[in-house]
Structures are given as C-alpha cells and as structure tokens.
Amino acid sequence: MKNSMPFFGLANGLANASLAAGKNIYAASYAGPVFRLTLTDTDGSYSLEESDSTLDCGYNPGWLGSTKDTFALLSNVTTDYGPAQSTFYAPNRLGLVHYAGGAVSVWDTSNTSNLVELQSFHYFMDAPGPNITLQDKPYPHGIVSDPTGKFVVVLDRAADTLRTYSVGWDDRLIDLGAYFTEPGNGPRHAVFVKGTYKTFFYVLGELTNSLHGFEVLYNTDDTLGFHQFYNDSAYQTGFGDASGHALPSEIAVAEGGTHIVLSTRNDGRIQYKGEPSDTIVSYSVDFETGDLKLVGLTASAGLWPRTFALSGDGRVIAIADQYSVPGCLIVFARDPKTGVIDDQEPLATWTTNITLPDGQSISHILWDE
C-alpha cells in the first residue's frame, strides 16, 4: 500500500518576544487537518488561537517537517505505506521511515515542486519478536542523524534493532547493518548528545517503558557501533517499572544536550487539576560520562502525549494530548537553566473537536522558528 506525502513550506516565525509569544505552532491531526496556531502575549496574558489550517495533507497526517518558507502546498507524492518520522540528514536529502510499510526511503527535495525518491530499504524478520502482537513484522518508527552528519540510525520497534547507515555518494545511504537491543525492548525514538569527549545516544524502549544510554563508537572501518552504559525505566525507578503499561512516545534534546525531555503515555502517574494525566519526564545530562540525573516528572495535562515541542530558547514547551477529549494542546513555561517545567498553570490552551471516531486527534506539533 502507498501513502501520499504532501510537501509544505512553513512560514518563518516572527521576531522573538518574551516566552516565544507571537510565534506559530503547527499541529497535525489524525483526523485530517494541519493547523497553524499563534501564541500571543497581551500584557502577560497569553492566548493560543488558530490562524490557518489546511486539509491538503491527506488522510492521517502523522509527522511535520519545516522548510521555513510559506504555508502552501508545494508538492504531493506517493510513498510507501505509513510514514512515521523523517529527518533532513543532508542538504536536500530527506530520510523517511515507514512504520506500516516496514521500510525507509530517501528523497531528493532540491525541487520542492517535484520530490524524487532516490532509495528505499525494505526490512524483513525471520520470526516475530517476544511481543507477538506488536512485533509480528518490522515496524521502523524513528530516524535520526548523528552530530557528524555522516551517519543515520533507523529504530525498528519490532525487530529490536538500531539499523545503521553511512552517508555516501550523492548523500545517499549505505547500509552498515544492525545493532540489536534487548529482545522485546521496542526501540521507538532516540536523540544524540555530543558530550565533552564522547557522543551519547539515548533510546526510548516503547515496549518496556525504558530509557537506554549508549556511547557511540566511531569505528576505524567507518561503521557505527554502540556501547550501552545506562538502562532504566523512563522515570528512573528501575528497569521494568510499568513495562507493558506505560508507553514512552517522544524524546527531545534541549539546551544543546544539557537536558533531554521525554513523554510517556497511558501511565496516569500524575493528577492535573483533579483529573488523571500522563507524564513529561526531564533529565540533565553529564557531558563527561553521559549519566542522567532526573530533573522531575510533570503533568502532560491530559491523556496520551504522543508529541511535544520545545521552543528554540527552551522557555516554553507545547504538549499535545492525543486522546484528551476534546483534543488538547497545552503550553507551559519552562526554565532552560534547570530544565524544570512549570505545570501549575498553563500559559495557554487550545482544543479541537475534530477527531477520528476512536478519539484520536493531534499527532504531531512543531514550533515555527
């Protein structure tokens, strides 16, 4: 099966103001629309209002990437089924993982009105993984490039693998093989952090509610390796805590790697204004060793925080709760020095009643910066 990949340019942001006010947030919904929302500050009172929307992204838009141009449809191409995450790993080169299609593809974006698929890699498994339901066939969910720009890693939730590639001629990908994580771990998304002397790689294990830390090994044969040094629950409460119940979703780097932030779904660990809430978890990173120190657990202010986005200055975090009714996007203040998120009162909240019949709503958000 195939999906369409509409290619949009997203308007470059307005001038900086306090707490990112006056900037846009783009929000994709599984129900079809992509919204442009504007956060404004009026004498310290914040509001988040819809300023534009489009239905040109096809059915179930699930991931957004910014070209910082204009909010207009530039191209619409057919891809493998189920695009889940993308990365611009080189100039005019877009890597795209296909969750349902079990593949990764590479696109030439030099002509935004005519995207060209350059490569595709399709994955296979000899047998299902330990989780028969969720590991019955390859499900690549994440793709990320390393700090040198010479390597790309694809995370396959079903095969429990980190599939590694080098960037070669014409910025095409060269398959280097796979690093296998613990069986049943389910690697979903990951981030690189460039430390003082070493580079670290932090991986979310979706199926075990876990966070893993690896030292990245740049081998003399121009391949990429990993040495694991950290293995704990998403909350630093011991590996296995809430495994199979809580589901880590998104992970992001803040302040150049000084902090990492992640979200977990279906845990209900926190009450927010008297109602159950899932969790946003913040850590500080030791640049020497890669060790993680828990900064704190804060409320997502709703259910199933599939996606969140940090402003460029780190002073604001926007969180989208996929299964809140109505669909909810909430903005909290954040201290970039400490990594602490202030979830006592939101700066602004936006809701939408546009959902799928099963209640799914916002699938991905990003700041226009």
N, C-alpha and C positions, 0 to 999 in steps of 0.2 A: 504494500500500500504506500501511497505518497501523501505528503502534506505540502501546502503552499508556504513559502517564506516571503512575506511582504517585506520590502526593504524601505525603511523610512529614514529621513534625516530629522533629528530632533532639535528644536530651536535652542541656540546657545543662550545661557542664562543672563539675567540682568545683573547690574552692579551689586557687589557684596553689601550686605546690610547686617544688622545685629541678628544673631541666631538664624542666619540663612533666609531671613524674610525677603520676600519678593522673588524667590526662586521657584521654579516649577518642579513638580514631581510627576513622572509618567507612571501610570498604573494600568497593567494589562489584566483583563478579566477572562476567566474561562468561559464566561457567558458570551464573549464576542467583542465587546468594546475595548479600545485603549483610550484612557482618559488623560488629559493634561490638567493638573491641579496646580493652583498657585497659592503659596503660603505668603501671607501679608501680615505686616505688623502696623497696627494703628495705636500709637501711644502705649505700647506694651501689651495690647490686646491682639492676639493672633487669630487668624482665620485661615481655613483651607477650603478653597472653592474651586469647582470645576470651571475651567476656562475654554476647554475644547475637547472633542472626542472624535473617534473615527471607528467605523466598522470594516475598514479595508484590510484588516489584519487576518481575515479568515476566521475559521472556527477554532475555538480553544487556543487563543494566543497565550503562550506559556513563558516566553522569555523576551526581554528587551535588550537592545544594544544601541548605543548612541553614536551617531556620526556627526553630531553638533552642526547641523545645517539648518533645515527647515522642517516643520511638521507637515510633510507632504509625501504622498506615495511616490516612490522613485522607481521601484521595480517589484515584480511579483513572480517568483519562480517556484517550480515544483521540486521538492526534496524527498529524501527517504522519510518514512513514517515516524512521527513522534519526536520532533526536535525538542530538546530539553534544556540545553545550555550552550553558550557559544563564547568564543574569545577571539579578539583580533590579536593573533600572536606575532604578526609581522605586518609591515605596510601592505595594505590591500589584500591581506590573507585572513580569512575568517574560518576558524575551526568550529564545527557544529556537531554535537553528539545527538544521536537519535535513540531515545530511550526505547520506544516500542519497536523500532526498526533494527536494533542491535548493531549499530554502525556509527562511524564518524566520517564526516565529509569535509572537504576543503574547498573554499570558494574564493574566486578572484573577484574582488569588489572594486577594482580600479575604475570600471564604468558602472556607476550606480544605477543606470537605466538598463543594464544588461549584465546581470550577475552570471558568472560561468563556474560550473562545478569542475574542479581540476582533478580531484581524487575522492575515492571512497574506500573505506576499510570495513568489511563486514565480519562480525565475530561469531564464533561457534563454541559450544560446550559439549564435551563428551558425555556428561551426565549432569543432572540437576545438583544444586548445592544443598546444604543442610536444611535450608528453609524452602521446602518443596513448592510452596505457593508463590513466593517472591523471588525464587532463584531457579526457575524452571528453564530459562533461556537467557542469553546475555541481555543485560539492561544497563548500558552505559548511561550515566546520569550527569557526570561532571567532566569539565575540560579546563585546564589551566596551563599557562606557560610559565617557565621558570624565570628568575630575575635576570639571567644572562640573555634571554631571548633565543637560546639555541636549542631548547627542549620543550616538549609539550607532553603533558600527562593526561590520560583519559581514565576516569574512575568508573569501573564496571561493578554495579551493586550486586549483580547476580553471580558473576564469576569470581568475586572477591579478589579482584586484580587491579593493579595500577599499570595500565598499558602505556609504555614509554615510546616517544618518538623524538628524533632529532630533526632540526630544520635544515634542509639541504638545498640543492639546486633549485632556483626559481622559487625559493621559500616553500617548497613542497615538503611533506612529511615523509620521513623514513622510519619504518617500523623497527624498533630496537628490542621488542619482546616485552614480557610482562613480569612484574613483581607481585607475588601472591601474598595477601594478608591472611589473617586467621580465618578459617572456614566459618561461614555464616556471619561474618562481620558486616558485609554490605557497604563498602565504601561509596559515599554519595558525592560530597563536595569537599574541596580542600583549598588551602592557601599556602603560599610560600612566604617565608620571612627571612630576609637576609640579615644575619647577625653580624657580630663584630669580626669573627674569623670564619664562621661556618654559615651554611644555609640550611634552614629548617623547613619541614613540610608537615603541616597539620591536617589530619584527615578525619572527617566525620564518619563513624560507623553507624549507618542508619538502623541496621537490624539488631544491633547490640547496645544502642544508646551510648555510644562511646566516642572518645576523642583520642587520637593517636598522634604521637610526635615522632618524626623521623629526621635524622641527619641526612642531608642529601650528599651522595658520593659522586663526584665528577671523575669518572674513571679514565685512565690513560688511553683506553681504546675508544674514547669519545662516546661512551654509553653512560647511562644514568643509573645509579644504584641508591639504595635506601638502607639505613641502619636505624632500627626502632629503639627509642630510649624512653618513651612515655606511653602509658596505656592506662586509661581511667574512664570512669563514666563521664558523661557530658557535664556533670555537676561536681566532679572531683570528689565523689562519695564512694569510690571503689568500683572496679570493673564489674559489670553485671547488674548494677543497680538500675531498676526499671527497664531492663532489657526485654525487648519484645512488646513493650507497652508504650514507653516514650519513644518518639521518633525524631532524632535530630534532622534539621532541614537545611538551614543556610549557615554559612560561615564567612566572615569578612575580616580584613586587616584594617586597623586604624592606627593613625599616627606613625606611619612608616613601619609598622610591625611592633611598635611598643605594646599595643593591645590587639587581641583578637576577640571577636564577638560572634556568638552563635545562637541559634534558636532551636528550641525543642517543641514538638507538637504532641498533643494527647497526654500531657503529664499532669495537668491540673494541680501543680505544686503550690501555686500562689493564689490568694484571693485578691481580686481587684474590685474595690467598691462593692464588696459583698457577693461578688459573682466569681465562679471558677475562672482561672486564667492559666494559660500556658506560659512558657518561660523564655526570657532572654538571659544568656549567661555571658559574663565578661571576664577576661583573663588579662593579666600583664605577662609579658614575655621577657625572660632573661636573655639578653643578646649574647652572653658568653656561652651559656650551656643549653639554651632552648627550653629550660624548665618553665613551667606555667604556675602562676600564682592566681588563685581565684580572687577576683575583684568583688563579684557579687552576682546574685540572682535577682532579676527584676521582672515585673509582670509584662507580658505582651499585651495585656488589657483586652484579651479575647481568646478565641479558640483557633488553634491550628495556624501559628505564624509561619507560613510557608516561606515568606520573603520579608526582608527588611533592607533598609538602605541608610548608610551613614552619610551625612553631608561632608563635603570635602574638608572643612575645617574641624570636623568631629564634634561640633557643638549641638548637633541635632541628630536624632535617629527617627526615621519613619518606619512603622511596623504595619504590615498588612496581615490581618487575621482572616484566613481563607474561609473558615466555617462559622464565623460570627454572623449572627442574624440581627440586622442586615449586615452585608459585607462592610468591613470596617478598616479604615486606615487611620492610624493614630500617630501623632508626633510628640515626642518627649525631648526635653533638654538633656544634654549630656556634657560632662566635664572632660575635655580631652586630656587634661593633665593627670587625672586619677582614673579615668575610664568609667566613672560612676554615672549611671543613668538615673535621672530623677523621674520616677514613675508615680509620684504622689498626685500630681495634676498634669494633664496633657497640655501642651501648648495649643494644639488644635486637633480636631477630629473630623473625618469625612466618612460618610456612609453611602452605600448604594443598595438599592433593592433589586438590581439587575444580577440575577444569579441563575445557575443551572437548576433543574428540578431537584437535584440532590443537595442543593445548598452551596455548591462550590462557587466561589466568587473570585477575589483578587489572586492572581497567580504570580505576578512579578512587579516590582517597582524599581525605579531609579531616579536619582536627582539629575536635573538638567544643569550641569556645571562644566 
